């Protein structure tokens, strides 16, 4: 809800929002459903882009592909 409300607020004030999903691939590995729900909330609120981050650089290419595909 916090993601949606924050993005919705800025979009309603004419701002372009890029949602930077910091630690996305770590989160996806731990709880894929929750990680994807954060992206859905951002998209539904009007984020122009969803930026998937491998913040610590520890994901293997196959892990990145799985997360992006999902």
C-alpha positions as CSV (number, residue, x, y, z in Angstrom):
1,X,0.0,0.0,0.0
2,X,2.8,2.4,0.8
3,X,4.4,1.9,-2.6
4,X,1.1,2.5,-4.4
5,X,0.2,5.6,-2.3
6,X,3.6,7.2,-2.7
7,X,3.8,6.7,-6.5
8,X,0.2,7.7,-7.0
9,X,0.8,10.9,-5.1
10,X,3.8,12.0,-7.2
11,X,2.1,10.9,-10.5
12,X,-1.1,12.9,-9.5
13,X,1.2,15.9,-9.1
14,X,2.6,15.5,-12.7
15,X,5.8,13.8,-11.8
16,X,7.4,11.0,-13.8
17,X,8.3,8.1,-11.4
18,X,10.8,5.4,-11.9
19,X,10.4,2.7,-9.3
20,X,13.9,1.5,-8.3
21,X,13.3,-2.0,-6.9
22,X,16.5,-2.0,-4.7
23,X,17.6,-5.5,-3.8
24,X,14.9,-7.0,-6.2
25,X,16.7,-10.2,-7.0
26,X,17.6,-10.9,-3.4
27,X,14.0,-10.4,-2.5
28,X,12.7,-12.4,-5.4
29,X,14.9,-15.3,-4.3
30,X,13.6,-15.1,-0.7
31,X,9.9,-14.4,-1.5
32,X,9.0,-14.2,-5.2
33,X,5.3,-13.4,-4.6
34,X,6.0,-10.5,-2.4
35,X,8.8,-9.1,-4.8
36,X,6.4,-9.3,-7.7
37,X,3.6,-7.7,-5.7
38,X,5.8,-4.6,-5.1
39,X,6.3,-4.3,-8.9
40,X,2.5,-4.7,-9.5
41,X,1.8,-2.0,-6.9
42,X,4.3,0.4,-8.6
43,X,2.9,-0.3,-12.1
44,X,-0.7,0.1,-11.0
45,X,0.1,3.4,-9.4
46,X,1.5,4.7,-12.6
47,X,5.3,4.3,-12.4
48,X,6.8,4.9,-15.9
49,X,9.6,2.3,-15.3
50,X,10.3,-0.6,-13.0
51,X,14.0,-0.8,-12.4
52,X,15.1,-4.3,-11.2
53,X,18.4,-4.1,-9.2
54,X,20.9,-6.7,-8.4
55,X,22.2,-4.4,-5.7
56,X,24.9,-6.6,-4.2
57,X,25.9,-8.1,-7.6
58,X,25.6,-11.7,-6.3
59,X,22.9,-13.1,-8.6
60,X,23.9,-15.5,-11.3
61,X,22.7,-14.8,-14.9
62,X,20.1,-17.5,-14.7
63,X,18.7,-15.9,-11.5
64,X,18.4,-12.6,-13.3
65,X,16.7,-14.2,-16.2
66,X,14.2,-16.0,-13.9
67,X,13.3,-12.7,-12.1
68,X,12.9,-10.7,-15.3
69,X,10.8,-13.5,-16.9
70,X,8.5,-13.6,-13.8
